[in-house]
Amino acid sequence: MSRESLVVELARERARSERLERALHERDRQFERQRENLKLFREILDTSTAIIYAKDVDGRILYVNREYERSLGTSARDVIGQTDDAFMPAKIAAQHRANDLRVLEEGRALQWEEQAPMADGSIHTFISLKFPLTDVRGRPEIVCGISTDITQRKRAEQALRESEARFRTLVENAPQAFVLLDVESLRFVDANENAERLYKLDRASLLAHSPVSLSPPTQPDGTPSDVAAAAHVSAALAGELQVFHWTHRDAEGRDVPCEIRLLRYPAEGRRLVFGTVIDISERLRAEEALRHAKAVAESSLAAAEAANHAKSQFLASMSHELRTPLNGILGYAQLLAKQPRLDTRLREGLESIQRSGEHLLTIINDILDLAKIEAGKLELQIAPFRLAEFQRSLISFFSVSARSKGIELIRAADPELPTAARGDEKRLRQVLVNLLGNAIKFTDEGHVRLAIRRDPSRPDALVFEVHDTGVGISREHLAAIFEPFRQVHDAARASEGTGLGLAISRRLITLMGGSLEVVSAPGEGSCFSFALTLPAVATRDAGARPTARAIVGHRPPRRTALVVDDIATNRAVLSNTLEQLGLRTIEAENGEQAVALALAERPDVVFMDLKMPVLDGFAAIRRIRATPIGARMPIVTISASAFEHDRGRSRDTGADAFIAKPFRYDELVATLERLLELEWVYEGEEEAPIAETPARELVAPERARLLELTRLARRGNIPALRRAVSSLGRREPTLAAFCSRLGELAREFKVREIREFLASYPTHEHAPLNQGRSAP
């Protein structure tokens, strides 16, 4: 080979080598691009939320993505090379295999719903798209699958179907008629069974009608049915709930009064209104019957109220008429009983008068209490009280009567009993006084025991028991003993009472939240018991124990009381009692006099009767309160009316306290102590004298006024003197002490003392005008 040929051949070989290198480099680049594309493809498959997998023609798994691993709770290395039988239930695996073979046979993509077990053991439903991959000859050799979990959607669809079924069941079985109205055609498009019954039409016939065609031409108010229906439907379409009465006419021609409710029904592309139709025929008949019954009841109630009013008027009148003389009887009995050095016979007579009066008062109170309880007007007065002292006072009250019959009166106290409790002491005492009085009355030998103990089953509850060894009560009489005016014992014992005590006691205990029970048998005695919630309170809240010592006066300065009553006996008994307590008294016999004296004399306290001629107590109180002098003057109403409305009315009118006639000495003392802050002087104590300011130290009026007062005193014209002193005191406050001293002497008609008092102030022409005056 020539040199030239060799060079040419070498050049050609070099060119071929360079082309080969370029080809190899291009193939490497293509391979790298394919590898990167494959990596990207895998990343896409692994980030997909669908399950992706590939299987060969024998069903062996060739590839799974990460979602497959996560959902089924496995890994690629555990499933690649395995068939579905290895980790799926046989039935599910067989279904998958059948679907794979059909894709291979038909050589096209197919879609099914398939199931698969999840990592938590549950079976989920998937929508699976499967398609074949072919070899170079076009024969399918791989099945690829993409499965999306539709379990939640299937559950939602199932829930929706169940909800629709439930709703349809409710609609069909609802007591109302339901209709669906197409606004464009004004025809019913749906209805339930009750609508068929209401209109007397089957569903097919009903859906051929409109609301107007099933209504009379006009409604009861005269509006044409088509006009009224259009207005209601338009308002419902605008979003307003329509509720109205309507008259429909059924297929038999019967008019049916109905209540209609219309509201817009949401529907895509259609204007629908949903209606509820209720037949109100029975309701209207019931309302008419109710109106008639109400009219009858109102008529009966008016008659009953008139009867109750008449009864209340009678009881109020009876109470007033009986309490008025009792006020004098008991008042003087209390007053005289407090006199020292009474002989035994006289004291026993006074005690007999007081016992008889108290018995009559008890009967009156029982009748009034029963009327109040029946009318629901009895109110409890809740306050703290001391239990041991309460129990001891009851035993002390009955000790004499028990001793006189030769029976033992026992006080049984629970050592764990609280010192003080909160409740209505007055009503509780009323009940126990009745029970103890009955027990002693019907016990001839043995004992009567009063026990108060804690109730272990309830906090703050106390049990009260009155047990006796008396005659007992038979079974057939036990229920009757609580009836008003019923007495079941022999005539001799029954004549001692009214038959009201137990009836009132049971009702009072019920009002206080308890139940009065009795266990008894003839010859074995009786036990009455009840439990009440009486919360324990601190001892200091229960108040001090009242003293039994007699009051003989009060510490200076001396106080004045105005006693107002149209009955002289009532004025006298109250005035005498107040004077025994150390007060000075003045009297008025009607409201008009009371107002004049209250403003002229300025008493420290006014005791005002309510029912009086000329001007009653209520009007008198209002007039006094309307003046600067009387705005803060303590006023106590004292009335024979024991009804709560009189107490409330007197309080509303301006009274500071209310005392019922016949008044009780202790209540009167307590009221005075509270309103006047008196410090009492008791028997055996040295009574401090009420200081009198020497006349020459009082600020006196000018000479002309003194001369006028002296002339009136010399003539004995005491009424004119009192008016002049009252006028002078109002005009010149600096003379208040002078006028008060002179007015006091004038009220008591002490003419000599008046003249001596005025004579202590020189009135001759050359006497200094300021003689006898102290600095203001």
Stockholm file with secondary structure:
# STOCKHOLM 1.0

chainA/1-776         MSRESLVVELARERARSERLERALHERDRQFERQRENLKLFREILDTSTAIIYAKDVDGRILYVNREYERSLGTSARDVIGQTDDAFMPAKIAAQHRANDLRVLEEGRALQWEEQAPMADGSIHTFISLKFPLTDVRGRPEIVCGISTDITQRKRAEQALRESEARFRTLVENAPQAFVLLDVESLRFVDANENAERLYKLDRASLLAHSPVSLSPPTQPDGTPSDVAAAAHVSAALAGELQVFHWTHRDAEGRDVPCEIRLLRYPAEGRRLVFGTVIDISERLRAEEALRHAKAVAESSLAAAEAANHAKSQFLASMSHELRTPLNGILGYAQLLAKQPRLDTRLREGLESIQRSGEHLLTIINDILDLAKIEAGKLELQIAPFRLAEFQRSLISFFSVSARSKGIELIRAADPELPTAARGDEKRLRQVLVNLLGNAIKFTDEGHVRLAIRRDPSRPDALVFEVHDTGVGISREHLAAIFEPFRQVHDAARASEGTGLGLAISRRLITLMGGSLEVVSAPGEGSCFSFALTLPAVATRDAGARPTARAIVGHRPPRRTALVVDDIATNRAVLSNTLEQLGLRTIEAENGEQAVALALAERPDVVFMDLKMPVLDGFAAIRRIRATPIGARMPIVTISASAFEHDRGRSRDTGADAFIAKPFRYDELVATLERLLELEWVYEGEEEAPIAETPARELVAPERARLLELTRLARRGNIPALRRAVSSLGRREPTLAAFCSRLGELAREFKVREIREFLASYPTHEHAPLNQGRSAP
#=GR chainA/1-776 SS CCHHHHHHHHHHHHHHHHHHHHHHHHHHHHHHHHHHHHHHHHHHHHHCSSEEEEEETTSCEEEECHHHHHHHTCCHHHHTTCCGGGTSCHHHHHHHHHHHHHHHHHTSCEEEEEEEECTTSCEEEEEEEEEEEECTTSCEEEEEEEEEECHHHHHHHHHHHHHHHHHHHHHHHCSSEEEEEETTTTEEEEECHHHHHHHTCCHHHHTTCCTGGGSCSBCTTSCBHHHHHHHHHHHHHTTCCEEEEEEEECTTSCEEEEEEEEEEECCTTCCEEEEEEEECHHHHHHHHHHHHHHHHHHHHHHHHHHHHHHHHHHHHHHHHHHHHHHHHHHHHHHHHHTSSSCCHHHHHHHHHHHHHHHHHHHHHHHHHHHHHHHHTCCCCCCEEEEHHHHHHHHHHHHHHHHHHHTCEEEEEECTTCCSEEEECHHHHHHHHHHHHHHHHHTCSSSEEEEEEEECTTSTTEEEEEEEECSSCCCHHHHTGGGSTTCCCSCHHHHTTSCSCHHHHHHHHHHHTTCCCEEEECTTSCEEEEEEEECCEECGGGGCCCCCCSCEEEECSSCCEEEEECSSHHHHHHHHHHHHHTTCEEEEESSHHHHHHHHHHHCCSEEEECSSCSSSCHHHHHHHHHTSTTTTTCCEEEEESCCCHHHHHHHHHHTCSEEEESSCCHHHHHHHHHHHHCCCEEETTSCCCCCCCCCGGGSCCCCHHHHHHHHHHHHHTCHHHHHHHHHHHHHHCGGGHHHHHHHHHHHHTTCHHHHHHHHHTSCCSTTSCTTTTCCCC
#=GC SS_cons         CCHHHHHHHHHHHHHHHHHHHHHHHHHHHHHHHHHHHHHHHHHHHHHCSSEEEEEETTSCEEEECHHHHHHHTCCHHHHTTCCGGGTSCHHHHHHHHHHHHHHHHHTSCEEEEEEEECTTSCEEEEEEEEEEEECTTSCEEEEEEEEEECHHHHHHHHHHHHHHHHHHHHHHHCSSEEEEEETTTTEEEEECHHHHHHHTCCHHHHTTCCTGGGSCSBCTTSCBHHHHHHHHHHHHHTTCCEEEEEEEECTTSCEEEEEEEEEEECCTTCCEEEEEEEECHHHHHHHHHHHHHHHHHHHHHHHHHHHHHHHHHHHHHHHHHHHHHHHHHHHHHHHHHTSSSCCHHHHHHHHHHHHHHHHHHHHHHHHHHHHHHHHTCCCCCCEEEEHHHHHHHHHHHHHHHHHHHTCEEEEEECTTCCSEEEECHHHHHHHHHHHHHHHHHTCSSSEEEEEEEECTTSTTEEEEEEEECSSCCCHHHHTGGGSTTCCCSCHHHHTTSCSCHHHHHHHHHHHTTCCCEEEECTTSCEEEEEEEECCEECGGGGCCCCCCSCEEEECSSCCEEEEECSSHHHHHHHHHHHHHTTCEEEEESSHHHHHHHHHHHCCSEEEECSSCSSSCHHHHHHHHHTSTTTTTCCEEEEESCCCHHHHHHHHHHTCSEEEESSCCHHHHHHHHHHHHCCCEEETTSCCCCCCCCCGGGSCCCCHHHHHHHHHHHHHTCHHHHHHHHHHHHHHCGGGHHHHHHHHHHHHTTCHHHHHHHHHTSCCSTTSCTTTTCCCC
//
